[in-house]
Amino acid sequence: MGSLHDTIAALATPAGTAAIAVLRASGPEVAALTRAIFGELPEPRVARHADYRDGRGELVDDVVFTFFAGPNSYTGEDTLEISSHGNPFIAQRILEDLLARGCRGAEAGEFTKRAFLSGRIDLSQAEAVMDLIHARSERALAAANRQLRGALGRRMDELIALLLNSLAMIEAYIDFPDEDLPAENREALERQLKELRAKTQRLAATNHYGQILREGIRTVIIGEPNAGKSSLLNRLVGRERALVSPEPGTTRDYIEETVAVGQHALRLVDTAGLNATPGALERRGIEKTLEQAGEADLFLWVVDATADVLAPLPSHLRDRLSAANTITVFNKVDLAPGRQPPANALNPVAVSALRGDGIETLIVALEARAESFRTEVGEDWVAINARHADALQRAEAAVEAALAGLRVELSSELVASHLRDALAAYGEIAGRVDNERMLDVLFSSFCIGK
């Protein structure tokens, strides 16, 4: 069995827990492997309890094993799944025995890669497996599950069907070189391509929300020194993450923490105070604050309710703030009862970061702002990644070139050429493209056993 291309992976937890270890093998010789170990090949998808004995006949553990017959398995190949006790020593003994019987260790992402190559899933679904593993919020988990169940694939099928219909209309005239598209057909084709462009743009617009789901909403806390930015960070994180001092300018560098707010993950960034007359070290901190602000999705502008004068923000920072991306946190209201937020406050919320007053109201406001980033593309919403966005942008450019060609009455062959470029770009999203190197790079980022 030395030439076997079966793959195997193990997941174990520390001894002393009630968990189990799961080992999986996939490949053309799995049926023979199952008979060799357990003396039988049970009905597919029926769990069986049995002793696991190694190649020398020594008892290793009592296990539950399940045989999955291809193509009705995760990989599309015959697959064996063995569940043992969670002791890492037991899992290692079984793993070593399977290797001795001719299996080899799975490469990162190989199970999912085999599922893709066997046609069980498309490439966007394969990518969703990794998104599912790394989901950091309920929204990210929901988006990954939708994509895993083919939400993006269905969108792409709609776009491809619309494009193929347009392409067929053009190629019908290419087959008859003595004729070309009459004016009425060109108008109908132009309407179709405009619809295709609009749908492509709407789907591409979900890229920012997809990035937010995968990485968290980058939320930068800004304000004057000693306004309570670090106290707010500590309150939202739930522990003393940042040093808090009555001395202004304590924070000289930025501090980053990820917290769950409702169904979203927020990457909170506590920054140096925006001092109007900083020293040399503070100036460096303010420079980093402005750098972080340039990458922010959301701002928490902390204002000290006890301050008599609100210092103006730097102009290039002020220009970035809007009602859509900013919440003004009117802090220390316990020390200034009756004081109102400044007139230029955006979505003001009164809090006491030190005591916790108003924090629940702030969290509700954060949830609302976080939800506003979602881009709707119908009931079955999706959130694409950077690779999808690049392919969609190229497809949109090709469709735009075809539309421009129609306007100047370009030949049908050239218009069709642009549409074939769009079709190729769409195909990359679902993985209908022969690019082994691209697939190797993509799947190499997966976990072993996935």
N, C-alpha and C positions, 0 to 999 in steps of 0.2 A: 504493500500500500504506500510505498515511498513516493510515488509520483502523484499522490492525491493533491488536489487543489482545494480541499475542504478548508474552511476557516473556522477559527474557534476564538471565543473571548470569554472572560470571566469577570464577574462582579461580586466582590465579597465584602462583608462588613466585619468589624472586630468581634473576636470571640466573646461569648458571654451575653450577646444580644439575642433577641428572638428572631432576627432576620434570617434570610436564606441567601445562598449564593446561586447565581444563574449562569450556566455555561451553555453556549450555543455553537453548533457546528453546521456548516452549510456546504453543499457540493454534490457532485454526481455519485459519490460512493457512500453517502450517508446511510442509505438503506442497509448496505452491507455492514457498515460500522455499527449500526443499531443492533443487528442480529448478532454480531460478534460479541457485543458487550452484554446484551440482555437475553440473548437466545431466542428472540422473536422480533417480528416487525408488526407492531399493533396497528389497529385501525387509525388512520390519520386523525389528528386533533383530539384524541382521547388520552387523557393523562393516566399513566400507569405507575403504581408503586412497586419498587423492586430494589434488590440489593445491587450495589455497584461493586463489582470485583475487577481488579486490575488484570493485566495480561498474565500474571503469575497465579491468578486465582485467589488472591488475598482480598478479604472484605475491606472496602474503604469506607462505605457509608450506605445507609438506606436512603434512597432518593425517589423523586417523582420525575418521570421522563415523558416527553411528548414528541411524537413524530409528526412532522408537517410535510405532506407530499407536494412537490412542485407540480404545476406552477402556482398552486394555492398556498403560498407561503410568503413571508416578508421579502425574501430574496428572489422568489420565483423558482428556486431550486429546492430539492429535498433538504429538510432542515431538522436537526435534532436539538431539543432543548432539555437540559438536565438541571433540576433544582435540588441542591443538596443543603445540608445544614450550613449555617453562615460562618463556621470556623474557618479562617483563612487557610489553615493547614490542610483541612479536608479538601477545600476547593483547589489548592495547589496540587495535592495528590492526584485528583481527577484530571486536572489540566495536564500534568506530566504524563499520565497514562494515555490520554488522548493524543498527545504529541508523539508518544512512543508507538502508537497504532497507525501513524502516518499522517496525522493532521499537521497543519502549520498555523502559526499565529496569524490572526487577522491584521491587516494593515488598517490604519486609521480610516474610518468611513467606508471600509470595504463592503460591509453588509448592505449599506444604503446604495453604494455604487453598483453593486450587483442587482439590487432591486431596480435601479434606473436602467441598466443595460438590458435587463430582461423584459423591460416594458411595464413593470408593475407600477411605477410612478414616473412622472415627468421631472425635469430638472428643478422646476420651481418647488415641487413637493419635496424633493430631496433636500433642498436648501431649508425648507421649513422644519425638517428634523433637527437641524442645528439650532434654528431659532427656538424650537420647543425646549431643547436642552438648556439654553441660556436665557429663557424668558425671565424677566425681573419684575414683572407686574402682571396683574390680571388681564389688562388690555393686550400686553405683548403675548401672553399665553393664548388669548382668544384669537389674535391675528395669526399666530403660528398654526393653531389648529385649523383655522379656515383655509390657510394656504396648503396645509398638509392634506386637506380634504378636497383640494382642487379648485379653490376659489379663483386664484390667479389663472390657472389653466383654462377655466371656463371663459374668463375674460379674453384671454388670448385666442381661444377658439372662435369667439364672436368677431374679433378684429380680423383674424385670418380669413374667416368665411366671407366677410364684407370685402376684404381686399381681393380674394380669389374671384369673387363675382365681378369686380371691376376689371380685373386682369383678363378674365374670360371674355368680357365685352370687347376689350381692345384686341385681343389675339384673334378674335373671330374675323377682324378686318385685316390682320396681318396675313392670314391664310389666303386672302383675296387681294393681292397687291394692286389690282387695277382700281380698287375702291379705297376710300378712307372714311373715317367717322363723319357722318353727316352732322350738321349743326345741332339737331335736336338730341342726338345721342351723346354728343360732347357735353351738352348741358346736363343731361342726366348723369353722366359719368362724373362731371364736376361736382354735382350735388352729393354723390356717393363719397367722393374723395374728401370733401369738406366734412362730411359726417365722420369719416374714418379719422381725419386729423383731429377733430374735436374730441372723439373718444380716446384717442391716443394721448392727447394733452391732459385729459382728466385723469387718466390712469397714471401718467408720469408725475402729476401733481401730488400723488400720495407718497412720493419718495421722502419728503421731509418728515411726514408722520411715521413712516417706516423707520427712519433713523432715530426718531424720538423713542419709539417703542423698543428698539434694540439697545440703545445706549442710555436712555433716560432723558428727561427734559432738563436741559442745562439751565439751571436757575441761579442767577448771580445776585448775591445780596450786596447792595451798594448803600452808601450813605456817609455822613460825616463821622469823624472819629468820636467814639463814645456814645453813639446813637443807640447802641444795643444790638449791633449786627451779630456779634458772637453769642450773645445771650439768646438771640432768636434761633441761631443755628443749633445751639445746645438744646433748646426747647423742642425744636422739630425733630432732632435726632433722638432725643430721649435720654441723653447722657452728656456729661461734660466733655465735649470733643474739642472745644476751643477755649483757650485761656481767657478768663473774664477779669478785668481790672477797672477800677475807677479812673485810672490814668489814661488819658486819650492816646490813641496811636499804638495800642498794644499789638494789634495784628499788623505785621509788616509784610507777610506773604499770604497767599491765598490758601485756604483749607477746603478740601472737597469731601463730601459724604453723600451717599445715596440712601434715600428714604422712600418708603412707599406712602403715597398720598392717594387715598381712594383706590382707583384701579390703575393708577400710573406710578412710575418710578421717577423721582426727581433727583437730579444730581445737583445738590446744593453746594454753592461755592461762596464761602465767606471771604471777603476781600478787605484790603487795607482801606482805612477811612480816607475820604476825599477831603484832605486838609487844604485850605486855601493858601497856607504859608508853611509848606512842609520842609523838614530838614532833608539832608541828603539821603538818609536811609528810608525815610517815609516817601520821598520822591520815587525811589525805586519800587516801593510797594504800590504806589498809585499807578505807576506805569504798568505793573502787572494787572492791577484792577481794570484798567482800560483795555488791556489785551483780552482779559476774560470777558469783558462786556461785549467785545467785538464778536464773540462766538456764542453769546447767550441766546436762548430761546425765550426766556422769561426773566423778568427782573423783580426783585423785592427791594423796593426803595424804602429804607428805614429812616424815619424822621423822628427826632427827639421832641416829644411833646412839651418838655420843660424848657426848650431853647427859645430865646426871645427873637432870634433872627435865623432864618433858614438860608444857609449859604447856597449860592447858585451852583448848579452842576456844570462841569465842563461842556462846552457847546457840542462837541462831537458825540458826547455821551447823551446829552439831553435830546439830541435829534433822533436817537435810537429808541427812546421811550415813547410808548403810545398806549392808548386805552386797551389795545388788544394784547400787549405783552408785558404790562406793568401792574403791580399791586403796590400801593403806597401803604407801608406798615407804620401807622402812627403809634409809636412805642412810648412806654413809660406813662401811660394815661393814669396809673394809680398815683403818680406824683403830681399830676396836673389835672385835677378833676374839672370838667367843664370846658377844657381847652379844645378847640376844633382844629381839624386838619387844615393845612394851608390851601389856598384857593387853587393852586396848580397841582394838587394831589390827584393821582390817577387811581381810580377804584380804591379809595381809602378804607382801611380796616383798623380800628382802634384796638390795641393790645397792650398787655404788660408781659413782655417776654420773660421777666424775672419771676412773676407770680403765676403766669399761665392764663391770665384773663384775655378773652377774645381769640385764643388760639384756635378753638374749634371753628369760629367764624372765618378765620384766615384759611384754615384747611378747606372749608367749603368753597371759598373764593379760588383757591389754588386748583381744586378739582375742576371748577368751571372753566378756568383758563386752560388747563391741560386738555380738557375735552374739546376746546375750540380748535385745537391743532388738527383734529381729524378731518380728512378730506373725503367727502362722500362720493362714491361711484356706484350708487345703487344699494339695494338691501344687502347684497353679499359683498360687503366692503373688504378691501384688501389694502395692504401697505407694502409697497415694493421696496427692494433694496437698491444699492448703488449700481449693481450689474444690470438689473432690469431697467433702471432709469437710463443708463447709457444706451442700451439697445432701443428703447422707446424713442429717445431723442434722435437717434440715427434713422429710425423708421419714420418719424415725423418729418425729418428733413427730406427724406426720399419722397414722401407723399407730397410735400410742398413743391419739390422739384417737378413732380408729375403734373401738379396743378398749374405751375408756371408754364410748363410745356403745352398744356391744353390751351391756355390763354393766347399763346403765340402760334397756335396750330402746328406744333411740332409733330413730326411723323409718329405714327402709332408705335413703331418699333422702339423709338427713344423713350416715349412715355411708358411703354411696357417695361423697359429696362429699369427705369426708376422704381416702378412698382415691385419688380423682382428684388431690388435692393431692400425695399421695405419688408418684403416677405422673408428674406433671409434674416433681417434683424429681429422680426417677430419670432422666428424659429429658434433663435438663440435663447430666448427666455424659457421656453419649454424644453430646450435641449435637443431639438431636431437639427443638430449641426454636428458634422464630423470633426471634432477638435479634441483629440485624446489628451493633449497637453493641458488644455483648459480644464477638462474633467479631473485630471490627476491633481491639479492645484486646488480645485474646489473641494474635492473629497478628502484631501490630506488634512484639512482643518477639523475633521470630525473626530469624535471620541472612538477609541477602540471598542468594538462590539456594536457599533451603530452603522 
